[in-house]
Amino acid sequence: MKALLFFAPLLRPHVRRFALALALSLITLAAGTALLGVSGWFLTATALAGAVSFNLFAPSAAVRGFSFIRILARYFEKLVGHDATLKLLSTIRQWLFGALFPRLPLPDRSLRHGDLVSRLTADVDALDEIVLLAIGPLLAALILGGVMSAILFALLPAAGWIYLSALLAAAIALPALLAAATRKTGAALVTAAADLRTHVLDAIAGHDDITLFGRKDYAAARFATAGETLSRLRRRQALATALTSGAVAALTGLALAAILYFGLAAFAQGALSGPVLAGLVFGVMGSFEATSAIVRSVGKFGTAAASAQRLHAIATLPPAIREPARPVALPPGTDIVFENVGFAYPEGEPVLEALDLTLAPGEHVAIAGPSGAGKSTLLNLLLRLADPQQGRIAIAGADIRDVSLANLHARIALLSQDSPVFFDTVRNNLLIARPEATDAELFAALATARLDNTIRALSAGLDTMVGETGATLSAGQLRRLCLARTLLSPAAIVALDEPTAGLDRETELAFLSDLPRALADRTVLLVTHAALPAGLNLRTLTLARGSLTETRP
């Protein structure tokens, strides 16, 4: 519950929309209850009095009026309610991404990709159950129940107490019991759904390895187990909801039986007319409509609460990197110094130990080494995605821990194997690096990356759409497009993290051979598995066991 209250401030900008939706929900239920009550009274009165001696126009007009009111209120309730809900979910997503960015990379290394995807999608969507599907019907049930109770106390006091007790039990007591009973199930269900998504994403990402090592049966069995766990939890939640709905139906029947019992007695004594009794019976049936909606939504309350807890947990993680309290200005210059740097991941062996490395302004340095040697870690430390446990890293003489992250990242551009190409035009993919760049500057960067002729030959040139995952261009062309985007950046230091991964050898050699020319006058730190072509004007080092040794390309 505390986690749900944590999100309450995000609801504030949407209070008016939700209030209007709740008011329309109340009007809908009130009109429905009045429609049933008037219809019951009208039909009974007509049957008893006969059409000749009974005024049909006023009650028939009331039936039609309540019917139209109910239809219109229901329509606008859905329209306004869904609009408010979608805007609230959008606000939550914006807030969540804003809260996550300062915390990236997430320090909790146990948070797997599938679980993170689940938190950013399904967990956010689960929060829409709270306002419209739980609070709205509860308020409507209490207000309509209060009005109906007042009518019954005036006409059938004894039945009024039974009705009020049954309504409060159906609207409050039973939903509270259901929420308590499904709290653990809801939390387990959210975890099971996240596990299933994780298995799916793991199987997709590791399909080649699973096939190569003959682990298809294991992957299928793990997926089946996760699916069965999720299915079992959903059946348990559905059973609890169904039993509660049955109990609400029983309470409705009890209230109706009480009204019939005391109403027939009053009718026999002449204290209550038959049409009024019929109207009360149908009105009571309509007033219990909201309690059914409460049960359906409260059945999912445990899931929503667990989702809120999971979102709260990642949104309040301590930042991986803290900004300096009083940042210093980053001096001009592109020289880089790693001085006695040591780093280890939590509960892991040291990756870097007493590492020293100096890059002169404009120097190009390539670092090779086996997987897991710490090459990417070296770049992460330079970009301050993590901080070393010992030693320091300086740019232009300033310790990067004393510099604001914005100034640091403005000085360094990163080109990695995962650099994204977006489903947009070539132009917009390039303008990410420098939004004010002209077409001439864009083509100059493309020419340096040896991609200008390819882009000019496309049907719409710079305005050609790059397909989903860059399907319009080949893998080598996509990498060169990312290089052109990096060249457009004003950053004077360029970090390259396995920029040729996934390319064939011929494309790889051509790409690497172009780097010294394309990145002339910039300081470059390249980490790669690739065998470097001969003749490159760069210093080559090998990283192994946490230390660097000079080699020759």
SVG drawing of the C-alpha trace seen along z (x, -y; Angstrom):
<svg xmlns="http://www.w3.org/2000/svg" viewBox="-60 -26 115 58">
<polyline fill="none" stroke="black" stroke-width="0.4" points="0.0,0.0 2.9,-2.4 4.3,-1.8 0.9,-2.7 0.8,-5.9 4.3,-6.7 2.7,-7.2 -0.1,-9.5 1.6,-12.8 1.7,-11.6 -2.1,-11.5 -2.5,-15.1 -2.3,-16.6 -5.1,-14.2 -7.4,-14.6 -10.0,-16.6 -10.2,-14.0 -10.6,-11.2 -13.1,-13.1 -15.2,-13.7 -14.9,-10.0 -16.0,-9.0 -18.9,-11.4 -20.0,-9.9 -19.6,-6.4 -21.9,-7.4 -24.5,-8.9 -24.3,-5.6 -25.0,-3.4 -27.6,-5.8 -29.4,-5.9 -29.2,-2.1 -30.6,-1.6 -33.4,-4.2 -34.2,-2.5 -34.6,0.9 -36.7,-0.6 -39.0,-2.7 -39.3,0.2 -40.3,2.6 -42.8,0.1 -44.2,-0.7 -44.7,2.9 -46.3,3.9 -48.6,0.8 -49.6,1.3 -50.4,5.0 -52.5,4.2 -54.3,1.1 -54.7,2.0 -53.7,-0.2 -57.1,-2.0 -57.1,-3.6 -53.3,-4.1 -51.2,-7.0 -48.5,-5.4 -46.8,-8.5 -45.0,-9.8 -43.4,-6.5 -42.6,-5.4 -40.9,-8.8 -39.0,-8.2 -37.8,-4.8 -36.6,-6.2 -35.0,-9.1 -33.1,-7.0 -32.1,-4.7 -30.7,-7.5 -28.9,-9.0 -27.3,-5.6 -26.1,-5.1 -24.7,-8.6 -23.1,-8.6 -21.5,-5.2 -20.1,-6.3 -18.6,-9.5 -17.4,-7.7 -15.4,-5.3 -14.2,-8.1 -13.0,-10.4 -11.9,-7.5 -9.7,-5.8 -8.3,-9.2 -7.4,-9.9 -5.9,-6.5 -3.7,-6.7 -2.5,-10.1 -1.7,-8.9 0.2,-5.9 2.1,-8.2 3.0,-10.4 4.1,-7.4 6.3,-6.2 7.9,-9.6 8.6,-9.9 10.0,-6.3 12.4,-6.8 13.4,-10.2 14.1,-8.4 16.0,-5.6 18.4,-7.7 20.5,-9.0 20.7,-5.4 22.0,-3.8 23.7,-1.4 21.5,0.2 23.7,1.3 21.5,4.4 23.2,6.8 20.6,9.5 18.0,7.4 17.8,9.3 16.7,7.9 13.3,9.6 12.5,8.5 13.4,4.9 11.2,5.1 8.4,6.4 8.7,3.6 8.7,0.9 5.7,2.3 3.4,4.8 4.0,3.3 3.1,-0.2 0.0,1.0 -1.1,2.8 -1.5,-0.5 -4.5,-1.5 -6.6,0.9 -6.6,-1.3 -8.5,-4.5 -11.3,-3.7 -11.7,0.0 -11.6,-0.1 -12.1,-3.6 -14.8,-4.6 -17.2,-1.6 -16.5,-1.8 -17.6,-5.4 -20.6,-4.7 -21.6,-1.7 -21.4,-3.7 -23.3,-6.7 -26.0,-4.7 -26.2,-2.4 -26.7,-5.3 -29.6,-6.7 -31.2,-3.2 -30.8,-2.7 -32.5,-6.0 -35.5,-5.0 -35.7,-1.6 -35.5,-3.1 -38.4,-5.3 -40.5,-2.5 -39.2,0.8 -36.9,0.0 -36.2,3.7 -35.2,4.5 -33.1,1.3 -30.7,2.6 -30.3,5.9 -29.8,4.3 -27.2,1.8 -25.3,4.6 -25.3,6.7 -24.2,3.8 -21.3,2.8 -20.2,6.5 -20.3,6.7 -18.6,3.3 -16.0,3.3 -15.7,6.5 -15.5,9.0 -13.2,6.9 -10.9,6.4 -10.8,10.1 -10.2,10.8 -7.3,8.2 -5.7,9.8 -6.1,13.3 -4.7,12.5 -1.9,10.2 0.8,12.9 -0.7,14.5 -0.6,11.2 3.0,10.6 3.9,14.2 2.0,13.7 3.9,10.6 7.2,12.3 6.1,15.4 5.1,13.2 8.5,11.5 10.3,14.8 8.4,16.0 9.3,12.9 12.9,13.4 13.0,17.0 11.5,15.8 14.0,13.0 16.9,15.3 15.8,17.9 15.6,15.4 18.9,13.8 20.7,17.1 19.0,19.1 22.2,19.9 24.0,21.0 21.0,23.1 21.0,24.8 24.7,25.3 25.0,26.9 21.9,29.0 20.0,27.3 16.6,26.9 14.9,29.5 16.2,27.7 15.1,24.3 11.6,25.7 11.3,27.4 12.2,24.2 9.7,22.2 7.0,24.8 7.6,24.8 7.5,21.0 4.3,21.0 2.6,23.6 3.6,21.6 2.0,18.5 -1.1,20.4 -1.5,22.0 -1.2,18.6 -3.8,17.1 -6.2,19.9 -5.7,19.4 -6.4,15.7 -9.4,16.3 -10.8,18.9 -10.6,16.4 -12.3,13.7 -15.0,16.2 -15.7,17.3 -16.0,13.7 -18.3,12.9 -20.4,15.8 -20.5,14.4 -21.6,11.0 -24.4,12.7 -25.5,14.5 -25.6,11.2 -27.6,9.7 -30.0,12.6 -30.2,12.1 -31.0,8.4 -33.7,9.2 -35.2,11.9 -35.3,9.5 -37.1,6.9 -39.6,9.4 -40.2,10.8 -40.8,7.4 -42.3,5.9 -44.9,8.6 -45.8,8.2 -46.2,4.5 -48.2,5.1 -50.6,7.4 -51.1,4.7 -51.7,2.1 -48.7,0.1 -46.9,0.6 -48.3,0.9 -47.3,3.7 -45.7,1.4 -43.6,-0.3 -42.4,3.1 -41.5,4.2 -39.6,1.0 -37.7,1.5 -36.7,5.0 -35.4,4.0 -33.7,0.9 -31.8,3.0 -30.7,5.4 -29.3,2.4 -27.6,0.9 -25.5,4.1 -24.1,3.7 -21.2,1.6 -20.1,4.2 -19.5,6.7 -17.1,4.3 -15.3,3.8 -14.7,7.5 -13.3,7.8 -10.9,5.0 -9.9,5.9 -9.0,9.4 -6.2,7.7 -5.3,5.4 -2.5,7.7 -1.0,7.6 -1.2,3.8 0.3,3.4 3.2,5.8 3.8,3.9 3.9,0.6 6.4,2.1 8.7,3.3 8.5,-0.1 9.2,-1.8 12.2,0.4 14.0,-0.4 13.0,-4.1 14.6,-4.6 17.8,-2.7 20.8,-4.7 22.4,-6.3 25.3,-4.3 27.2,-7.5 26.8,-10.6 27.3,-14.1 30.0,-16.1 28.5,-18.6 30.6,-21.4 31.7,-20.4 34.8,-22.0 35.1,-23.2 36.6,-20.7 39.7,-22.5 40.3,-22.5 42.4,-19.6 42.0,-15.9 44.9,-14.2 43.7,-11.2 45.5,-9.7 44.5,-6.4 46.6,-6.4 46.9,-3.3 43.3,-2.4 41.7,0.6 38.2,1.9 36.1,5.0 32.4,5.7 30.5,6.6 31.3,10.1 33.7,10.5 37.4,10.8 39.4,7.6 39.1,6.7 41.7,3.9 44.6,3.7 47.0,0.7 46.5,-0.1 48.3,-3.1 47.7,-4.5 48.3,-7.9 46.9,-9.2 48.5,-12.4 46.2,-14.9 45.2,-13.6 46.7,-10.2 45.0,-7.0 45.3,-4.0 43.9,-0.5 43.5,2.0 43.1,5.7 42.6,8.7 40.4,11.7 36.7,11.5 36.3,10.5 39.7,8.9 38.1,5.5 38.3,3.7 34.7,2.4 35.1,1.7 38.0,-0.6 35.6,-2.7 32.8,-2.6 35.2,-4.1 36.3,-6.8 32.6,-7.6 31.9,-7.5 29.3,-4.8 31.2,-3.4 33.9,-4.7 37.2,-2.9 37.7,-1.6 41.3,-2.9 43.3,-5.4 41.9,-8.1 41.1,-9.1 41.9,-12.6 41.1,-14.5 43.2,-17.6 44.5,-17.3 41.0,-17.3 39.8,-14.2 36.6,-13.2 34.9,-12.6 35.1,-16.4 33.5,-17.3 29.8,-17.3 28.6,-14.3 27.1,-16.6 30.4,-18.3 32.3,-15.0 29.9,-13.4 30.0,-16.5 33.8,-15.9 33.5,-12.2 31.6,-10.4 31.0,-6.7 30.7,-4.4 29.9,-0.8 28.7,2.4 25.3,1.6 25.1,-2.0 21.4,-2.2 20.1,-3.1 16.5,-4.3 13.4,-3.7 13.6,-7.1 15.2,-9.0 19.0,-9.1 18.9,-12.8 17.2,-12.4 19.6,-9.6 22.5,-11.9 21.0,-15.0 21.0,-13.3 24.6,-14.2 24.2,-17.9 20.6,-19.1 21.6,-22.3 23.8,-20.6 23.2,-21.6 22.9,-19.2 26.4,-20.1 27.8,-19.2 25.8,-16.0 27.2,-15.0 30.7,-16.0 30.4,-13.6 29.0,-10.9 31.9,-11.5 34.5,-11.1 32.7,-7.8 32.7,-6.8 28.9,-6.6 28.0,-9.8 27.6,-8.1 25.4,-5.4 23.1,-7.9 23.0,-10.1 22.0,-7.0 18.9,-6.3 15.5,-7.3 15.0,-10.2 18.7,-10.8 18.9,-12.1 15.2,-11.7 15.2,-8.0 13.7,-6.0 16.1,-3.6 14.0,-0.5 13.3,1.3 16.7,2.2 18.3,0.5 17.0,3.0 17.5,0.5 21.3,0.6 23.8,3.4 25.6,4.1 28.7,2.3 26.7,-0.7 24.9,-0.9 28.2,-1.0 29.4,-3.7 26.2,-5.7 26.9,-5.5 30.5,-6.6 29.2,-9.6 26.9,-10.5 30.0,-10.3 31.9,-12.5 29.2,-15.1 29.5,-15.2 31.6,-18.1 33.3,-15.7 37.0,-15.9 37.5,-12.4 36.1,-9.3 35.7,-6.0 35.2,-2.9 33.9,0.3 34.1,3.2 32.8,1.1 33.3,3.9 31.5,6.7 29.3,8.7 31.0,7.5 32.7,9.8 36.5,9.5 36.6,7.5 34.1,4.9 35.9,4.9 39.3,4.2 37.8,1.4 36.1,-0.2 39.2,0.0 41.5,-1.4 39.3,-4.4 39.3,-5.3 42.7,-7.1 41.7,-9.4 38.1,-9.9 39.1,-10.7 42.2,-12.7 42.8,-15.5 40.7,-13.7 41.9,-11.5 40.8,-8.0 40.6,-5.0 39.6,-1.8 38.9,1.6 38.5,4.5 38.8,8.2 39.6,7.7 43.0,8.2 44.1,4.7 45.3,4.2 49.0,3.3 50.0,-0.3 47.5,-1.9 49.0,-5.0 48.0,-4.0 49.6,-2.6 48.4,0.9 48.3,2.5 47.0,5.8 44.9,6.0 45.2,9.2 44.9,10.0 44.2,6.4 47.3,4.9 48.4,3.4 51.4,4.4 52.5,2.7 52.2,4.7 52.5,4.2 49.5,4.3"/>
</svg>
